[in-house]
Amino acid sequence: MVNYSFKASTTSTTFTDNSVWIDPNSNILACYYVTVVNLGGQSSSSNKVGVHGMAPLRFDELITAETISLPKEYAIFDNYPNPFNPVTTIRYNIPEASTVSLVIYDIMGREVRRLVDGIVEPGYHAADWDSRTAAGVNVSSGIYIYRFTAQPLSGESTNESIHYVKKMLLTK
């Protein structure tokens, strides 16, 4: 048996993950594992710790299709942050498999970059724009427009084609 002495300890039982977006109106699931590393460099992970909507997930709960619900409608959200420099994130929801395009335009209507262009499975999605063109050139400060279009793949949908247009501000 090996005895270990503590180099550090914590009494904190909370953690805020600013990189995960959880919609309180849905059942989005975020899971974490706590890893302990001893002085010898050996590590061990805990059981799953998670959040299911706003309620804690049981340690032994399995992630299944029933655990995670899909969005009920198409949605595109304001980019965040806005204004931004140099990266912004655009989040969108797809309730069924669809052909999706998410395109950035300059104020003159010229295409700057295609962030999404193809078939997207249902779910909660995000696309990052690093304020560069498709060729990798940095764009200048100013107002940019993003256009989101989705066409459901199934002919059963009552939705024809979905279009949203929003603006964002790049500041340098």
C-alpha positions in Angstrom: 0.0 0.0 0.0 1.3 3.4 -1.0 0.7 6.5 1.2 0.2 9.8 -0.5 0.4 13.2 1.0 -1.8 16.0 -0.3 -0.1 18.8 -2.3 -3.4 20.6 -2.8 -7.1 20.1 -2.0 -10.3 21.9 -2.7 -13.6 22.5 -1.1 -15.2 23.8 -4.2 -18.0 21.7 -5.6 -19.0 24.0 -8.4 -17.6 24.7 -11.8 -18.8 27.0 -14.6 -18.0 25.9 -18.1 -18.3 29.0 -20.3 -17.5 27.0 -23.5 -20.7 24.9 -23.3 -24.0 26.3 -24.3 -27.0 24.7 -22.5 -30.5 25.9 -23.5 -32.6 25.9 -20.3 -35.7 25.2 -22.4 -34.3 21.9 -23.8 -32.8 18.7 -22.5 -29.3 19.3 -23.7 -26.8 17.1 -21.9 -23.3 18.0 -20.8 -21.1 15.4 -19.1 -17.8 15.7 -17.2 -15.3 13.4 -15.6 -13.1 14.5 -12.7 -9.5 13.3 -13.0 -7.2 13.0 -10.0 -3.5 12.9 -10.6 -1.2 11.8 -7.8 2.4 12.9 -7.3 3.7 9.9 -9.2 1.7 11.0 -12.3 -0.8 8.3 -12.0 -4.4 9.3 -12.7 -7.9 8.0 -12.3 -11.2 9.3 -13.6 -14.4 9.5 -11.6 -17.9 8.3 -12.6 -19.7 10.5 -15.0 -20.9 13.8 -13.6 -23.4 15.7 -15.7 -26.1 18.1 -16.3 -29.4 17.2 -18.0 -31.3 20.4 -18.7 -31.2 22.1 -15.3 -31.3 18.8 -13.3 -28.3 16.8 -12.3 -27.7 13.6 -14.1 -27.4 10.5 -11.9 -23.9 9.0 -11.9 -25.2 5.7 -13.4 -27.5 7.2 -16.0 -26.7 6.2 -19.5 -26.8 8.6 -22.4 -29.5 7.4 -24.8 -31.6 8.9 -27.6 -34.3 9.4 -25.0 -32.0 11.3 -22.7 -31.3 14.0 -25.3 -34.3 15.6 -27.1 -33.9 17.2 -30.5 -35.0 20.8 -31.2 -38.7 21.1 -32.2 -38.1 24.0 -34.7 -35.5 25.6 -36.8 -33.7 28.5 -35.1 -30.7 30.7 -35.6 -29.3 32.8 -32.7 -27.5 36.0 -32.5 -23.8 35.6 -32.8 -21.8 35.8 -29.6 -20.0 37.8 -28.8 -21.3 40.8 -30.8 -19.4 43.0 -31.4 -16.4 40.6 -31.6 -12.7 40.5 -32.3 -11.5 38.2 -33.8 -13.8 35.2 -33.3 -17.6 34.9 -33.0 -19.9 31.9 -32.7 -23.2 31.4 -34.4 -25.5 28.8 -33.0 -28.5 27.2 -34.8 -31.0 24.4 -34.2 -32.1 21.8 -36.8 -35.1 19.6 -36.0 -34.6 17.2 -38.9 -31.9 16.4 -41.4 -31.6 19.3 -43.8 -29.4 20.9 -46.4 -27.9 23.9 -44.6 -25.9 26.9 -45.6 -24.5 29.6 -43.3 -22.8 32.3 -45.3 -21.0 35.5 -44.2 -21.4 38.6 -46.5 -19.8 42.0 -46.3 -22.0 45.2 -46.2 -21.8 45.4 -50.0 -23.3 41.9 -50.4 -20.2 40.1 -51.5 -19.7 36.6 -50.1 -16.9 36.5 -47.5 -17.0 32.9 -46.2 -19.2 29.8 -46.1 -19.2 28.4 -42.7 -21.7 25.6 -43.4 -22.6 24.2 -46.8 -24.2 20.7 -46.9 -26.3 18.2 -45.1 -26.6 18.7 -41.3 -28.1 16.1 -39.0 -30.8 17.2 -36.5 -29.5 18.8 -33.3 -28.0 21.8 -31.7 -25.1 23.2 -33.7 -22.5 26.0 -33.7 -20.2 27.5 -36.2 -17.2 29.8 -35.4 -16.1 32.6 -37.7 -12.5 33.8 -37.2 -13.0 37.0 -39.2 -11.1 35.6 -42.2 -12.2 35.0 -45.8 -12.2 31.5 -47.4 -8.7 32.2 -48.6 -7.5 33.0 -45.0 -7.3 36.7 -45.4 -8.2 38.8 -42.4 -11.2 41.1 -43.1 -11.5 44.7 -41.9 -13.6 46.1 -39.1 -17.2 46.7 -40.0 -20.7 45.3 -40.2 -21.1 41.8 -41.7 -24.3 39.9 -42.5 -24.8 36.2 -42.0 -27.5 34.3 -43.9 -28.8 30.9 -42.7 -30.8 28.7 -45.1 -32.2 25.2 -44.4 -34.1 22.9 -46.7 -35.5 19.8 -45.0 -34.5 16.6 -46.7 -37.8 14.8 -46.0 -40.8 15.6 -48.1 -43.0 15.1 -45.1 -42.1 18.4 -43.4 -44.6 21.3 -43.6 -41.6 23.6 -43.8 -40.5 24.6 -47.3 -37.3 26.4 -46.9 -36.1 28.4 -43.9 -34.2 31.7 -44.2 -32.8 33.9 -41.6 -30.6 37.0 -42.0 -28.7 38.7 -39.2 -26.0 41.3 -38.8 -22.8 41.4 -36.7 -20.1 43.9 -35.9 -16.3 43.1 -36.1 -14.2 45.7 -34.2 -10.4 45.8 -34.3 
